[in-house]
């Protein structure tokens, strides 16, 4: 069974600085998708970024980028120029390509605080 | 921008009672999901639904749970006889395409409290 692990329960960053959130996963599949979702205090799940495993190029979305290391099964999220609004719980998630049910498997989450 | 909506935002019920959580997916989406998040824990998959059938369900989704698309816009999750451990945040999500072909967009969640 696939698993997703986020080993950092909490992280802190100074406003305008850069922070990296870690995520590792375990799978025997060769094709899959990886996601980072943000959950602010409102508890709504907001998609931050998505990565297709068959693409070697790391995905980027404005200040958010990933470091996808397929062989190491690692998928970290880098937030540049951190803003107060980035403070939230961040979840890494895995989705198998061959799973037509579309199930997302989430990690435990990392609580990010941003200091002014 | 289209979004998934959920009602109610907070539901309080007594143990043993039936509850129905409602979701309105994004209008052109065809695939629907329910997830739950017990306070302080990770988000867990419950069920996926397409073409009026369950595509996949987790071990959590036992006989006490059911899903339905009663009309062209709503997608519901029913818990027949609630237990204390059903207290959680329940998220609905939808996607336009099947499985991993498309991103799932989440609603704001319904907080269920079972007393």
Interface residues (C-beta under 8 A of the other chain):
Chain A: X32 X33 X35 X37 X42 X43 X44 X45 X46 X47 X50 X91 X93 X95 X96 X97 X99 X100 X101 X102 X103 X104 X105 X106 X107 X108 X109
Chain B: X31 X33 X35 X37 X41 X42 X43 X44 X45 X48 X55 X56 X58 X89 X91 X93 X95 X98 X99 X100 X103 X104 X105 X106 X107 X108 X109 X111
